[in-house]
Amino acid sequence: MTEKLITHADGITRCWWCGTDPLYVAYHDDDWGRPVRDERELYEKLVLDGAQAGLAWITILRKRETYRAAFEGFDPVLVAAYGDDDVARLLADPGIVRNRQKVAAAIGNAQALVAMHANGESLVDLVWSHAPKPRLRPLRPTDELPATSPEAEALSKALKLRGWKFVGPTIVYAYMQAVGVVDDHLAGCWRAS
């Protein structure tokens, strides 16, 4: 076994990063790296990855249900119509990251997604068109897991051209991992396919 796998009390071997927090373990087992092809869910995950910028992912994970309520289930049509009162409501909500730029980006990204739909585009097609070629499963994160990739840089650029914010290459690479476009479960992890 590699140095960056953890065998938990349940006997299951997982990637190191989920630690032992039950919420994080459940995220690792049920969510991270699972291929997502649902427009609303892809939008939600991109908003949450942008909100995470500068913070630990567990912080956002603990706030995810509050985010879902605050942003009406991440329905992009509803969020795209948000105005000043909604921004004020969101900035007063202690259950989300109360950063004006991140809140504005979530709303602006919904507007960008609605505009994509009006132009006959889908986020599903755009995201999955940037899937990299299959590669060997990483053994150790320190040697083999990049912070970004050419595909993430290209997707970041494509999103920015469509008006998306908080979609730099590092955020986009983490997003690609989260939605299964890139599968970076370590070799030996039970989720490794």
N, CA, C and O of each residue as an XYZ file, in Angstrom:
772
protein
N       0.833     -1.198      0.000
C       0.000      0.000      0.000
C       0.867      1.247      0.000
O       1.995      1.242      0.493
N       0.327      2.294     -0.552
C       1.099      3.533     -0.621
C       0.974      4.293      0.687
O       0.107      4.002      1.511
N       1.835      5.249      0.863
C       1.875      6.038      2.092
C       0.700      6.993      2.252
O       0.499      7.532      3.340
N      -0.078      7.217      1.205
C      -1.141      8.214      1.277
C      -2.528      7.595      1.203
O      -3.470      8.217      0.713
N      -2.646      6.379      1.687
C      -3.942      5.730      1.828
C      -4.208      5.527      3.311
O      -3.282      5.366      4.106
N      -5.470      5.538      3.667
C      -5.864      5.319      5.052
C      -6.834      4.146      5.074
O      -7.797      4.111      4.308
N      -6.572      3.184      5.959
C      -7.542      2.126      6.188
C      -8.305      2.505      7.442
O      -7.737      2.597      8.530
N      -9.594      2.723      7.274
C     -10.447      3.185      8.365
C     -10.917      2.017      9.227
O     -10.684      0.855      8.894
N     -11.572      2.334     10.321
C     -12.078      1.325     11.247
C     -13.046      0.357     10.577
O     -13.204     -0.777     11.028
N     -13.698      0.802      9.495
C     -14.619     -0.085      8.775
C     -13.891     -1.050      7.844
O     -14.522     -1.843      7.145
N     -12.540     -0.979      7.840
C     -11.734     -1.875      7.022
C     -11.568     -1.424      5.582
O     -10.931     -2.117      4.789
N     -12.128     -0.274      5.232
C     -12.065      0.228      3.860
C     -10.876      1.178      3.717
O     -10.651      2.049      4.557
N     -10.124      0.990      2.636
C      -8.960      1.823      2.350
C      -9.377      2.959      1.436
O      -9.986      2.740      0.388
N      -9.043      4.178      1.843
C      -9.446      5.395      1.129
C      -8.248      6.319      0.905
O      -7.192      6.157      1.517
N      -8.441      7.293      0.010
C      -7.457      8.351     -0.196
C      -7.251      9.100      1.122
O      -8.180      9.248      1.916
N      -6.030      9.567      1.340
C      -5.645     10.216      2.589
C      -6.451     11.457      2.924
O      -6.702     11.724      4.099
N      -6.865     12.227      1.918
C      -7.379     13.571      2.156
C      -8.707     13.604      2.889
O      -9.069     14.637      3.453
N      -9.441     12.503      2.898
C     -10.742     12.550      3.585
C     -10.596     12.382      5.093
O     -11.555     12.599      5.834
N      -9.407     11.997      5.557
C      -9.196     11.871      6.996
C     -10.233     10.974      7.637
O     -10.612      9.948      7.072
N     -10.696     11.362      8.825
C     -11.664     10.538      9.545
C     -12.980     11.258      9.812
O     -13.890     10.668     10.393
N     -13.102     12.511      9.405
C     -14.354     13.240      9.589
C     -15.455     12.514      8.804
O     -15.309     12.329      7.596
N     -16.548     12.099      9.451
C     -17.589     11.327      8.762
C     -18.162     12.041      7.530
O     -18.487     11.390      6.538
N     -18.286     13.358      7.585
C     -18.802     14.105      6.447
C     -17.835     14.020      5.266
O     -18.247     13.828      4.122
N     -16.557     14.166      5.561
C     -15.528     14.095      4.524
C     -15.428     12.683      3.947
O     -15.283     12.516      2.736
N     -15.504     11.662      4.813
C     -15.447     10.271      4.359
C     -16.632      9.975      3.438
O     -16.466      9.346      2.393
N     -17.816     10.426      3.823
C     -19.003     10.216      2.980
C     -18.843     10.942      1.649
O     -19.223     10.406      0.608
N     -18.289     12.152      1.663
C     -18.042     12.893      0.421
C     -17.093     12.107     -0.475
O     -17.337     11.963     -1.673
N     -16.020     11.603      0.104
C     -15.066     10.788     -0.657
C     -15.754      9.564     -1.267
O     -15.566      9.264     -2.446
N     -16.538      8.871     -0.472
C     -17.127      7.602     -0.902
C     -18.269      7.770     -1.899
O     -18.410      6.969     -2.823
N     -19.077      8.799     -1.718
C     -20.331      8.908     -2.469
C     -20.342     10.000     -3.532
O     -21.226     10.009     -4.389
N     -19.387     10.915     -3.495
C     -19.505     12.121     -4.300
C     -18.274     12.371     -5.164
O     -18.378     12.408     -6.390
N     -17.116     12.541     -4.544
C     -15.909     12.984     -5.229
C     -15.473     11.968     -6.281
O     -15.260     10.792     -5.988
N     -15.347     12.454     -7.505
C     -14.896     11.599     -8.585
C     -16.015     10.848     -9.293
O     -15.768     10.151    -10.277
N     -17.241     10.983     -8.801
C     -18.390     10.339     -9.458
C     -18.753     11.172    -10.683
O     -18.973     12.376    -10.560
N     -18.819     10.552    -11.867
C     -19.143     11.323    -13.065
C     -20.512     12.010    -12.966
O     -21.531     11.364    -12.717
N     -20.511     13.314    -13.163
C     -21.726     14.128    -13.080
C     -22.063     14.629    -14.479
O     -21.225     15.222    -15.160
N     -23.291     14.384    -14.893
C     -23.752     14.851    -16.202
C     -25.105     15.556    -16.080
O     -25.930     15.531    -16.994
N     -25.299     16.176    -14.936
C     -26.525     16.928    -14.662
C     -26.170     18.407    -14.611
O     -25.294     18.812    -13.847
N     -26.842     19.205    -15.415
C     -26.556     20.636    -15.557
C     -26.608     21.376    -14.218
O     -25.700     22.145    -13.904
N     -27.652     21.152    -13.435
C     -27.808     21.840    -12.164
C     -26.693     21.439    -11.191
O     -26.125     22.285    -10.501
N     -26.398     20.168    -11.149
C     -25.355     19.697    -10.234
C     -23.977     20.205    -10.652
O     -23.153     20.536     -9.799
N     -23.725     20.268    -11.947
C     -22.449     20.822    -12.411
C     -22.331     22.300    -12.035
O     -21.261     22.759    -11.634
N     -23.425     23.037    -12.166
C     -23.426     24.445    -11.765
C     -23.166     24.561    -10.262
O     -22.326     25.353     -9.835
N     -23.886     23.774     -9.466
C     -23.699     23.803     -8.009
C     -22.246     23.555     -7.639
O     -21.661     24.310     -6.862
N     -21.669     22.511     -8.186
C     -20.299     22.158     -7.810
C     -19.305     23.233     -8.231
O     -18.313     23.458     -7.538
N     -19.553     23.896     -9.351
C     -18.636     24.955     -9.768
C     -18.767     26.171     -8.854
O     -17.764     26.813     -8.541
N     -19.972     26.492     -8.425
C     -20.166     27.583     -7.463
C     -19.454     27.247     -6.150
O     -18.761     28.093     -5.584
N     -19.624     26.018     -5.669
C     -19.010     25.635     -4.402
C     -17.490     25.597     -4.500
O     -16.802     25.993     -3.559
N     -16.958     25.127     -5.623
C     -15.499     25.149     -5.780
C     -14.979     26.578     -5.821
O     -13.904     26.857     -5.291
N     -15.722     27.483     -6.440
C     -15.322     28.892     -6.427
C     -15.405     29.489     -5.034
O     -14.550     30.285     -4.646
N     -16.428     29.111     -4.280
C     -16.578     29.608     -2.907
C     -15.444     29.115     -2.030
O     -15.074     29.773     -1.057
N     -14.895     27.970     -2.366
C     -13.825     27.372     -1.566
C     -12.499     28.108     -1.715
O     -11.624     27.963     -0.861
N     -12.330     28.883     -2.762
C     -11.045     29.551     -3.008
C     -10.533     30.232     -1.741
O     -11.201     31.093     -1.171
N      -9.346     29.834     -1.315
C      -8.732     30.403     -0.124
C      -9.171     29.753      1.171
O      -8.709     30.146      2.242
N     -10.046     28.775      1.101
C     -10.560     28.097      2.296
C     -10.338     26.594      2.172
O     -10.021     26.093      1.093
N     -10.504     25.885      3.270
C     -10.445     24.428      3.240
C     -11.760     23.886      2.682
O     -12.826     24.438      2.954
N     -11.686     22.814      1.906
C     -12.890     22.239      1.315
C     -13.886     21.800      2.386
O     -15.094     21.905      2.177
N     -13.409     21.316      3.513
C     -14.322     20.865      4.573
C     -15.212     22.024      5.039
O     -16.353     21.800      5.443
N     -14.706     23.239      4.986
C     -15.514     24.409      5.353
C     -16.725     24.515      4.441
O     -17.841     24.739      4.911
N     -16.516     24.358      3.155
C     -17.617     24.438      2.191
C     -18.516     23.220      2.315
O     -19.739     23.333      2.229
N     -17.922     22.076      2.512
C     -18.707     20.851      2.654
C     -19.682     20.957      3.824
O     -20.825     20.509      3.730
N     -19.233     21.541      4.902
C     -20.106     21.726      6.074
C     -21.212     22.750      5.816
O     -22.238     22.745      6.496
N     -21.004     23.615      4.847
C     -21.993     24.639      4.519
C     -22.850     24.259      3.300
O     -23.730     25.026      2.911
N     -22.611     23.114      2.708
C     -23.253     22.775      1.435
C     -24.775     22.781      1.519
O     -25.427     23.312      0.619
N     -25.357     22.215      2.554
C     -26.825     22.188      2.646
C     -27.394     23.602      2.804
O     -28.451     23.913      2.254
N     -26.696     24.451      3.550
C     -27.134     25.838      3.687
C     -27.031     26.557      2.349
O     -27.912     27.341      1.996
N     -25.965     26.296      1.604
C     -25.834     26.860      0.262
C     -27.006     26.439     -0.618
O     -27.579     27.255     -1.340
N     -27.350     25.167     -0.549
C     -28.463     24.673     -1.380
C     -29.760     25.393     -1.051
O     -30.535     25.727     -1.948
N     -29.997     25.631      0.228
C     -31.213     26.357      0.619
C     -31.115     27.822      0.204
O     -32.070     28.376     -0.340
N     -29.976     28.450      0.453
C     -29.810     29.875      0.154
C     -29.919     30.163     -1.341
O     -30.407     31.221     -1.738
N     -29.466     29.225     -2.169
C     -29.488     29.408     -3.621
C     -30.587     28.572     -4.287
O     -30.463     28.184     -5.449
N     -31.648     28.302     -3.548
C     -32.847     27.645     -4.087
C     -32.530     26.398     -4.898
O     -33.001     26.230     -6.023
N     -31.711     25.517     -4.296
C     -31.378     24.270     -4.968
C     -30.470     24.443     -6.166
O     -30.337     23.536     -6.988
N     -29.845     25.601     -6.267
C     -28.955     25.933     -7.390
C     -29.685     25.846     -8.735
O     -29.114     25.427     -9.742
N     -30.937     26.244     -8.727
C     -31.666     26.341     -9.994
C     -31.109     27.560    -10.724
O     -31.324     28.685    -10.272
N     -30.396     27.372    -11.842
C     -29.732     28.511    -12.484
C     -30.702     29.588    -12.976
O     -30.349     30.768    -12.990
N     -31.893     29.211    -13.371
C     -32.863     30.211    -13.841
C     -33.290     31.112    -12.688
O     -33.393     32.328    -12.849
N     -33.539     30.510    -11.521
C     -33.924     31.312    -10.347
C     -32.774     32.203     -9.894
O     -32.965     33.391     -9.632
N     -31.565     31.616     -9.801
C     -30.409     32.376     -9.313
C     -30.036     33.490    -10.292
O     -29.614     34.567     -9.868
N     -30.183     33.246    -11.576
C     -29.846     34.262    -12.582
C     -30.707     35.507    -12.435
O     -30.300     36.597    -12.838
N     -31.891     35.354    -11.861
C     -32.812     36.491    -11.707
C     -32.604     37.238    -10.385
O     -33.327     38.195    -10.108
N     -31.646     36.827     -9.575
C     -31.420     37.486     -8.280
C     -31.056     38.959     -8.485
O     -30.343     39.328     -9.417
N     -31.579     39.781     -7.571
C     -31.296     41.210     -7.580
C     -30.629     41.642     -6.291
O     -30.103     40.819     -5.542
N     -30.654     42.935     -6.042
C     -29.978     43.510     -4.877
C     -30.495     42.947     -3.556
O     -29.706     42.717     -2.639
N     -31.801     42.720     -3.440
C     -32.349     42.168     -2.202
C     -31.804     40.766     -1.941
O     -31.520     40.404     -0.799
N     -31.664     39.990     -2.999
C     -31.119     38.632     -2.846
C     -29.649     38.690     -2.439
O     -29.206     37.918     -1.588
N     -28.903     39.593     -3.038
C     -27.495     39.749     -2.665
C     -27.396     40.130     -1.190
O     -26.571     39.573     -0.465
N     -28.213     41.059     -0.742
C     -28.206     41.456      0.672
C     -28.556     40.266      1.563
O     -27.927     40.056      2.601
N     -29.554     39.493      1.160
C     -29.961     38.301      1.933
C     -28.802     37.309      2.028
O     -28.528     36.769      3.099
N     -28.131     37.077      0.918
C     -27.027     36.119      0.908
C     -25.844     36.611      1.742
O     -25.222     35.833      2.466
N     -25.539     37.895      1.636
C     -24.418     38.436      2.404
C     -24.693     38.459      3.910
O     -23.761     38.566      4.707
N     -25.951     38.361      4.297
C     -26.316     38.317      5.720
C     -26.435     36.889      6.241
O     -26.655     36.692      7.436
N     -26.295     35.897      5.380
C     -26.487     34.490      5.759
C     -25.187     33.905      6.305
O     -24.245     33.700      5.540
N     -25.111     33.631      7.616
C     -23.875     33.093      8.185
C     -23.595     31.649      7.765
O     -22.517     31.123      8.040
N     -24.548     31.014      7.110
C     -24.376     29.631      6.693
C     -23.631     29.462      5.384
O     -23.360     28.336      4.967
N     -23.294     30.576      4.724
C     -22.501     30.515      3.495
C     -21.278     31.418      3.667
O     -21.150     32.124      4.668
N     -20.394     31.386      2.690
C     -19.240     32.291      2.700
C     -19.753     33.653      2.245
O     -20.186     33.823      1.105
N     -19.696     34.617      3.156
C     -20.270     35.937      2.888
C     -19.226     36.863      2.261
O     -18.802     37.855      2.854
N     -18.845     36.512      1.082
C     -17.877     37.282      0.313
C     -18.620     37.843     -0.896
O     -19.161     37.089     -1.706
N     -18.643     39.164     -1.010
C     -19.426     39.818     -2.059
C     -19.032     39.328     -3.453
O     -19.904     39.104     -4.292
N     -17.739     39.159     -3.711
C     -17.297     38.720     -5.040
C     -17.759     37.296     -5.332
O     -18.147     36.986     -6.459
N     -17.717     36.440     -4.331
C     -18.133     35.049     -4.530
C     -19.644     34.950     -4.717
O     -20.117     34.149     -5.524
N     -20.395     35.746     -3.988
C     -21.853     35.770     -4.156
C     -22.194     36.309     -5.548
O     -23.037     35.746     -6.247
N     -21.539     37.395     -5.941
C     -21.783     37.962     -7.273
C     -21.410     36.960     -8.370
O     -22.086     36.876     -9.396
N     -20.338     36.207     -8.149
C     -19.933     35.205     -9.132
C     -20.973     34.097     -9.245
O     -21.263     33.638    -10.349
N     -21.532     33.665     -8.135
C     -22.559     32.612     -8.178
C     -23.753     33.070     -9.012
O     -24.292     32.299     -9.806
N     -24.159     34.313     -8.832
C     -25.292     34.864     -9.590
C     -24.890     35.064    -11.056
O     -25.618     34.670    -11.967
N     -23.732     35.673    -11.267
C     -23.249     35.891    -12.630
C     -23.031     34.586    -13.383
O     -23.271     34.514    -14.589
N     -22.577     33.555    -12.678
C     -22.375     32.264    -13.331
C     -23.708     31.627    -13.723
O     -23.797     30.948    -14.746
N     -24.739     31.845    -12.911
C     -26.079     31.368    -13.296
C     -26.533     32.100    -14.555
O     -27.108     31.491    -15.457
N     -26.279     33.389    -14.614
C     -26.633     34.159    -15.807
C     -25.849     33.667    -17.026
O     -26.389     33.580    -18.128
N     -24.572     33.348    -16.813
C     -23.756     32.823    -17.913
C     -24.286     31.461    -18.379
O     -24.288     31.168    -19.574
N     -24.730     30.645    -17.442
C     -25.280     29.335    -17.804
C     -26.594     29.481    -18.571
O     -26.822     28.781    -19.558
N     -27.448     30.383    -18.120
C     -28.706     30.635    -18.835
C     -28.404     31.144    -20.250
O     -29.078     30.757    -21.204
N     -27.403     32.000    -20.387
C     -27.016     32.498    -21.711
C     -26.469     31.370    -22.585
O     -26.732     31.335    -23.788
N     -25.717     30.456    -21.993
C     -25.235     29.298    -22.746
C     -26.418     28.501    -23.291
O     -26.431     28.105    -24.456
N     -27.407     28.271    -22.432
C     -28.598     27.524    -22.869
C     -29.295     28.248    -24.018
O     -29.720     27.619    -24.988
N     -29.410     29.567    -23.906
C     -30.056     30.356    -24.964
C     -29.289     30.251    -26.288
O     -29.870     30.379    -27.365
N     -27.971     30.014    -26.187
C     -27.134     29.867    -27.377
C     -27.010     28.416    -27.832
O     -26.212     28.100    -28.714
N     -27.804     27.536    -27.224
C     -27.779     26.136    -27.620
C     -26.629     25.339    -27.042
O     -26.337     24.242    -27.518
N     -25.971     25.871    -26.020
C     -24.851     25.178    -25.392
C     -25.302     24.573    -24.071
O     -26.285     25.004    -23.469
N     -24.555     23.560    -23.637
C     -24.801     23.007    -22.306
C     -23.492     22.957    -21.535
O     -22.420     22.788    -22.115
N     -23.594     23.106    -20.232
C     -22.422     22.990    -19.376
C     -21.906     21.557    -19.407
O     -20.696     21.329    -19.375
N     -22.810     20.601    -19.470
C     -22.412     19.188    -19.540
C     -21.468     18.974    -20.726
O     -20.379     18.421    -20.569
N     -21.894     19.415    -21.908
C     -21.068     19.209    -23.104
C     -19.746     19.957    -23.006
O     -18.700     19.424    -23.376
N     -19.789     21.181    -22.514
C     -18.565     21.970    -22.411
C     -17.572     21.313    -21.456
O     -16.397     21.156    -21.790
N     -18.040     20.933    -20.276
C     -17.150     20.335    -19.275
C     -16.576     19.016    -19.784
O     -15.364     18.807    -19.733
N     -17.425     18.139    -20.267
C     -16.967     16.806    -20.671
C     -16.155     16.833    -21.962
O     -15.418     15.887    -22.240
N     -16.274     17.891    -22.752
C     -15.435     17.989    -23.950
C     -13.975     18.249    -23.577
O     -13.095     18.141    -24.430
N     -13.712     18.587    -22.329
C     -12.352     18.844    -21.866
C     -11.778     17.691    -21.045
O     -10.768     17.856    -20.362
N     -12.414     16.536    -21.111
C     -11.899     15.369    -20.381
C     -10.548     14.970    -20.959
O     -10.394     14.878    -22.177
N      -9.575     14.732    -20.094
C      -8.258     14.328    -20.600
C      -8.269     12.864    -21.047
O      -9.201     12.115    -20.751
N      -7.234     12.484    -21.750
C      -7.044     11.084    -22.106
C      -6.780     10.295    -20.827
O      -6.201     10.827    -19.880
N      -7.196      9.047    -20.792
C      -6.930      8.232    -19.596
C      -5.431      8.165    -19.301
O      -4.603      8.147    -20.212
N      -5.106      8.127    -18.020
C      -3.709      8.019    -17.602
C      -3.635      7.024    -16.461
O      -4.654      6.599    -15.916
N      -2.424      6.664    -16.114
C      -2.248      5.734    -15.005
C      -2.781      6.357    -13.724
O      -2.667      7.562    -13.502
N      -3.355      5.519    -12.902
C      -3.879      5.987    -11.619
C      -2.706      6.424    -10.742
O      -1.699      5.722    -10.654
N      -2.838      7.583    -10.094
C      -1.734      8.064     -9.250
C      -1.506      7.156     -8.046
O      -2.444      6.595     -7.480
N      -0.228      7.027     -7.669
C       0.135      6.256     -6.479
C       0.313      7.155     -5.264
O      -0.071      6.796     -4.151
N       0.903      8.333     -5.490
C       1.172      9.276     -4.407
C       0.797     10.672     -4.867
O       1.164     11.075     -5.971
N       0.079     11.413     -4.051
C      -0.333     12.754     -4.469
C       0.834     13.713     -4.634
O       0.788     14.596     -5.490
N       1.867     13.559     -3.841
C       2.969     14.516     -3.900
C       3.723     14.432     -5.209
O       4.281     15.432     -5.662
N       3.754     13.269     -5.825
C       4.509     13.085     -7.062
C       3.656     13.185     -8.316
O       4.152     13.576     -9.373
N       2.372     12.835     -8.209
C       1.627     12.568     -9.414
C       0.324     13.334     -9.579
O      -0.272     13.277    -10.654
N      -0.133     14.034     -8.582
C      -1.383     14.785     -8.719
C      -1.065     16.250     -8.997
O      -0.498     16.943     -8.151
N      -1.427     16.709    -10.171
C      -1.150     18.113    -10.492
C      -2.161     19.044     -9.837
O      -3.227     18.611     -9.399
N      -1.818     20.320     -9.775
C      -2.756     21.339     -9.288
C      -3.622     21.848    -10.426
O      -4.683     22.431    -10.201
N      -3.167     21.625    -11.640
C      -3.919     22.003    -12.834
C      -3.457     21.112    -13.978
O      -2.606     20.243    -13.790
N      -4.007     21.325    -15.141
C      -3.641     20.532    -16.316
C      -3.953     21.357    -17.563
O      -4.664     22.358    -17.475
N      -3.440     20.957    -18.705
C      -3.790     21.683    -19.938
C      -5.298     21.685    -20.188
O      -5.846     22.675    -20.673
N      -5.968     20.583    -19.859
C      -7.414     20.510    -20.049
C      -8.144     21.469    -19.118
O      -9.116     22.108    -19.520
N      -7.678     21.573    -17.872
C      -8.285     22.506    -16.916
C      -8.051     23.945    -17.364
O      -8.940     24.788    -17.240
N      -6.867     24.226    -17.880
C      -6.584     25.566    -18.381
C      -7.492     25.904    -19.563
O      -7.985     27.027    -19.669
N      -7.709     24.938    -20.444
C      -8.580     25.171    -21.606
C     -10.031     25.357    -21.176
O     -10.724     26.227    -21.703
N     -10.501     24.542    -20.215
C     -11.872     24.687    -19.731
C     -12.034     26.011    -19.003
O     -13.052     26.684    -19.161
N     -11.048     26.388    -18.213
C     -11.084     27.680    -17.523
C     -11.243     28.816    -18.530
O     -12.066     29.713    -18.348
N     -10.460     28.767    -19.572
C     -10.521     29.804    -20.610
C     -11.893     29.809    -21.288
O     -12.465     30.873    -21.524
N     -12.413     28.637    -21.599
C     -13.724     28.534    -22.263
C     -14.831     29.087    -21.364
O     -15.737     29.768    -21.844
N     -14.761     28.798    -20.078
C     -15.765     29.326    -19.146
C     -15.656     30.845    -19.040
O     -16.667     31.548    -19.075
N     -14.435     31.349    -18.911
C     -14.240     32.801    -18.819
C     -14.760     33.514    -20.064
O     -15.341     34.596    -19.967
N     -14.554     32.916    -21.222
C     -15.064     33.518    -22.461
C     -16.584     33.609    -22.455
O     -17.164     34.444    -23.149
N     -17.221     32.757    -21.678
C     -18.684     32.757    -21.576
C     -19.169     33.569    -20.370
O     -20.359     33.565    -20.059
N     -18.254     34.260    -19.697
C     -18.634     35.153    -18.608
C     -18.563     34.583    -17.210
O     -18.985     35.246    -16.263
N     -18.041     33.371    -17.043
C     -17.952     32.750    -15.722
C     -16.825     33.386    -14.908
O     -15.815     33.820    -15.462
N     -17.011     33.436    -13.590
C     -16.018     33.983    -12.656
C     -15.624     32.907    -11.636
O     -16.327     31.913    -11.457
N     -14.493     33.129    -10.979
C     -13.938     32.175    -10.014
C     -13.768     30.812    -10.672
O     -14.143     29.784    -10.109
N     -13.200     30.823    -11.864
C     -12.981     29.595    -12.624
C     -11.546     29.547    -13.158
O     -11.314     29.187    -14.312
N     -10.592     29.912    -12.304
C      -9.194     29.801    -12.702
C      -8.810     28.333    -12.859
O      -9.546     27.453    -12.412
N      -7.674     28.060    -13.486
C      -7.274     26.683    -13.778
C      -7.171     25.768    -12.558
O      -7.498     24.585    -12.653
N      -6.726     26.289    -11.418
C      -6.611     25.440    -10.227
C      -7.993     25.077     -9.696
O      -8.239     23.924     -9.343
N      -8.892     26.049     -9.638
C     -10.267     25.770     -9.224
C     -10.909     24.793    -10.196
O     -11.584     23.853     -9.775
N     -10.707     25.003    -11.481
C     -11.314     24.147    -12.489
C     -10.759     22.725    -12.402
O     -11.505     21.766    -12.600
N      -9.468     22.569    -12.112
C      -8.933     21.211    -11.984
C      -9.575     20.498    -10.790
O      -9.968     19.336    -10.899
N      -9.680     21.184     -9.665
C     -10.347     20.584     -8.497
C     -11.798     20.233     -8.837
O     -12.309     19.198     -8.410
N     -12.443     21.086     -9.594
C     -13.809     20.847    -10.049
C     -13.873     19.610    -10.939
O     -14.770     18.780    -10.790
N     -12.918     19.487    -11.867
C     -12.894     18.328    -12.757
C     -12.713     17.040    -11.963
O     -13.279     16.005    -12.315
N     -11.926     17.103    -10.892
C     -11.794     15.943    -10.007
C     -13.132     15.647     -9.322
O     -13.570     14.497     -9.271
N     -13.764     16.679     -8.804
C     -15.006     16.503     -8.031
C     -16.125     15.909     -8.870
O     -16.911     15.101     -8.374
N     -16.205     16.303    -10.149
C     -17.318     15.849    -10.993
C     -16.940     14.655    -11.866
O     -17.689     14.287    -12.771
N     -15.787     14.049    -11.603
C     -15.421     12.810    -12.268
C     -14.868     12.934    -13.668
O     -14.660     11.922    -14.337
N     -14.622     14.158    -14.135
C     -13.987     14.325    -15.442
C     -12.551     13.810    -15.359
O     -12.016     13.257    -16.320
N     -11.946     14.003    -14.197
C     -10.636     13.454    -13.868
C     -10.857     12.559    -12.652
O     -11.491     12.978    -11.684
N     -10.351     11.354    -12.692
C     -10.492     10.440    -11.547
C      -9.136     10.305    -10.881
O      -8.282      9.550    -11.347
N      -8.936     11.029     -9.795
C      -7.663     11.018     -9.090
C      -7.712     10.236     -7.783
O      -6.900     10.481     -6.891
N      -8.653      9.295     -7.654
C      -8.564      8.378     -6.515
C      -7.257      7.608     -6.672
O      -6.932      7.123     -7.756
N      -6.520      7.506     -5.583
C      -5.215      6.848     -5.641
C      -5.359      5.348     -5.864
O      -6.351      4.739     -5.463
N      -4.354      4.765     -6.509
C      -4.305      3.314     -6.646
C      -4.336      2.701     -5.245
O      -3.568      3.101     -4.369
N      -5.208      1.750     -5.044
C      -5.364      1.117     -3.731
C      -6.591      1.605     -2.990
O      -7.061      0.933     -2.072
N      -7.125      2.768     -3.368
C      -8.356      3.275     -2.777
C      -9.511      2.408     -3.282
O      -9.519      2.004     -4.445
N     -10.473      2.123     -2.424
C     -11.592      1.268     -2.825
C     -12.395      1.867     -3.974
O     -13.049      1.139     -4.720
N     -12.349      3.206     -4.124
C     -13.085      3.861     -5.206
C     -12.330      3.849     -6.534
O     -12.903      4.196     -7.567
N     -11.073      3.462     -6.524
C     -10.291      3.412     -7.766
C     -10.899      2.345     -8.678
O     -11.074      1.193     -8.281
N     -11.213      2.750     -9.895
C     -11.838      1.785    -10.823
C     -10.804      1.009    -11.590
O     -11.152      0.159    -12.410
